[in-house]
Amino acid sequence: MSKKNNGNLFTNIRPSKSGSNTNLLLLVGGVVLLIGVIYMLVQTRSSHEGFEAPLEWDHDKEVMVVFHKMKGCPHCDDFQAVWDEVYDIVPGEVSSKKNKTCKMVIVAPNHPIEKTSAPVTGFPTLRIYKTPADYVEFNGHRTKEEVVDFILKNA
């Protein structure tokens, strides 16, 4: 014999205790995943990235510091924190000590500047370009102090 449900399809559906826990876990997992995706998007964008922008500068009055970065590279991601600290310090130091303007940019692999200089073969790579064909490459430890010293010495 069938029961009449008066048009309500869900009258006889009762969530089990384990079913509600599963739904809650799925909801929490989805929220955590969404937060993770947003975090990754924010971390891969920086206010001073110029991944594909052409690099133009007055070679007599400006120095160009370039962080060659490959997205997804864990070493590049580790160096990003150092870069951000250096980015806040170096332009003012170069300006006061070298009487030059310091431009600092991040570029992606195969950036057009590599067509006029040696190609980048490892990431991260930090270079100071005096002209597109004339550069000095950083080979020290990736610490804030060593990077700042390198830039101030070579700018």
N, C-alpha and C positions, 0 to 999 in steps of 0.2 A: 504494500500500500504506500502511496507517495504522499508526502506532506505538502500542503499548499503553502507557498511562501509569500503570497500577496504582492507579487511583483518585485520583491527584494531578492536579488540574486545572492546576496552575501549573508543571508539569515543564518544558514547552517555552517558558515565558515568561521572557525575559531582558530586564531593563530596559536600554534604550539609555543611552549616556552622556548624551545631551541630555535624555532623559526624566527621569533622576534630578535633573538640574539644574533642570528645570522644576518638579518636585515640591518641591525645596528652596526655590526662589523663591516658590512659592505658600505654603508654610509660613511663610517669613519675612514675606511680605506680610501674611498673616493675623494673625501675631503683632503686627506694627507697627500694623495697623488696630485690633486689640483694645486695644493700649496707647493709641492715639489716642482711642478712644471713652471709655476709662476716664479719661484726662486731661481730656477735655471735660466729662465728668460731674462730676469733682472741681472743675474751675475754675468751673462755673456754680453750684455750691453754696458758700455761705459760712456760717460759724457765726453771723453776725449778719444773716441775711436774714429778712425778715418780709413776703414778697411779698403775701400776702393777709390777714395778721393785722390786726385793727382796731388803730388807734393810740389808746392811752389814756394820759394823763399828767396830773399835777397841774400846772396852768398857772402856779401861783404859785411852785412849788418846782422845777419841771423844765422843761427845754427839749428840743424834739424836732428833731433834725437828720435830714432825710430825703433819701436818694439815690434819685431816681426813675430806674429802670433798665429798659431793655427788653432782654430776652434776644435774643442774636444781633446786637446793635448794636455795631459795632467801636469806636465812641467810648466807649461804656459799658464795654466790656472794657478799653480803655486806662485809663480813669479808675479802674477797680477797684483797681489797684495803689496809687494815691494814696489812695483811700478806706481801704484796709486800713492804711496807715501812719497816716493821720489818726485812724482808729478806735482805734489804740493810744495816741495822745497826748491827744486832745481831752477825753475825759470827766474825767480827772484835772485838767487845766488849768481847765476850766469850773468844776469843783467848788471848786478852791482860789481862783480869781480872782473868780468870780461868786456863790459860795455857792449854787449850784444843781446839781441832778443833770442830767447830759446823757445823753439817750437817742439812740442813732444806729441807724437802720434803713434797710433797702433795701426799696422797694416796686415793684411792677409797674405797667405802664400801667393807667389807669382804676381805680386804688385808691380805696376809699371816701372817703379824705380829699379827693380832688379834687371831690367833690360839694359840699363846703363852702368850697372855695377855687377859684381860677382853674384851669382844666384845664392840664395840662402839654402843651406843644406841640412840644417838642424833647427829645432825650435825648443825653447824660445831663443831668438837672436836679438841682441841689442847693438845697434850701430849709431854712430854719430856721422852724419853726412855733412861734409863741407861743401861739396857739390854732388850732383847725382853720381858721378864717377869716382869721387874721392871720399873715402869713408874710413873710419876706425871702428873695429869690432871689439866688443867687450868679451873678455875671456876669463874674468875673475869669478869669485863666489857671488852668488845672487843674493847678496845682502844689501840693505839700504845704504849702509856706510860705503861699501865698495863701489856700488853703482854711482852714488853721488860723487865720490872721489874721481872715478873714471870720467864722468861727464865734465866735472870742473877742470880736470887736467887736460882734456882733449877738446873742449869747446872752443 
